[in-house]
């Protein structure tokens, strides 16, 4: 039997978030099977 998720409340907003800029050839967003297959296809 799975335990129910308990809400932890809202996170406080960050006033000045840190930005990191990078120059990339390929950007894969996500971690599912589609992202895995996309990374494999790009490598070949």
C-alpha beads as a LAMMPS data file, in Angstrom:
LAMMPS data file: protein, C-alpha beads

44 atoms
43 bonds

1 atom types
1 bond types

-500.0 500.0 xlo xhi
-500.0 500.0 ylo yhi
-500.0 500.0 zlo zhi

Masses

1 110.0

Atoms # bond

1 1 1 0.000 0.000 0.000
2 1 1 1.437 3.330 -1.056
3 1 1 1.575 6.231 1.366
4 1 1 -0.183 9.425 0.262
5 1 1 1.936 12.444 -0.624
6 1 1 1.735 15.196 1.937
7 1 1 1.876 18.763 0.592
8 1 1 4.915 20.646 1.844
9 1 1 3.570 24.119 1.175
10 1 1 4.576 26.675 -1.409
11 1 1 8.184 27.582 -2.064
12 1 1 9.190 31.179 -1.528
13 1 1 9.950 33.167 -4.673
14 1 1 13.564 34.028 -5.377
15 1 1 13.999 37.746 -5.807
16 1 1 17.119 37.641 -8.009
17 1 1 17.495 34.168 -9.530
18 1 1 20.891 33.070 -10.816
19 1 1 21.164 32.630 -14.584
20 1 1 23.693 30.427 -16.304
21 1 1 24.126 30.820 -20.055
22 1 1 25.752 28.092 -22.100
23 1 1 26.179 27.602 -25.799
24 1 1 25.284 24.053 -26.819
25 1 1 24.751 22.184 -30.071
26 1 1 21.873 20.041 -28.798
27 1 1 19.570 20.435 -25.818
28 1 1 17.449 17.503 -24.691
29 1 1 14.834 18.395 -22.111
30 1 1 13.333 15.551 -20.126
31 1 1 14.439 12.217 -18.827
32 1 1 12.008 9.713 -20.248
33 1 1 12.428 7.131 -22.965
34 1 1 11.944 9.731 -25.707
35 1 1 14.866 11.786 -24.358
36 1 1 16.977 8.653 -24.027
37 1 1 16.272 7.649 -27.626
38 1 1 16.916 11.189 -28.851
39 1 1 20.318 11.234 -27.113
40 1 1 21.162 7.836 -28.596
41 1 1 20.134 8.942 -32.086
42 1 1 22.218 12.120 -31.839
43 1 1 25.286 10.180 -30.729
44 1 1 25.189 8.005 -33.832

Bonds

1 1 1 2
2 1 2 3
3 1 3 4
4 1 4 5
5 1 5 6
6 1 6 7
7 1 7 8
8 1 8 9
9 1 9 10
10 1 10 11
11 1 11 12
12 1 12 13
13 1 13 14
14 1 14 15
15 1 15 16
16 1 16 17
17 1 17 18
18 1 18 19
19 1 19 20
20 1 20 21
21 1 21 22
22 1 22 23
23 1 23 24
24 1 24 25
25 1 25 26
26 1 26 27
27 1 27 28
28 1 28 29
29 1 29 30
30 1 30 31
31 1 31 32
32 1 32 33
33 1 33 34
34 1 34 35
35 1 35 36
36 1 36 37
37 1 37 38
38 1 38 39
39 1 39 40
40 1 40 41
41 1 41 42
42 1 42 43
43 1 43 44
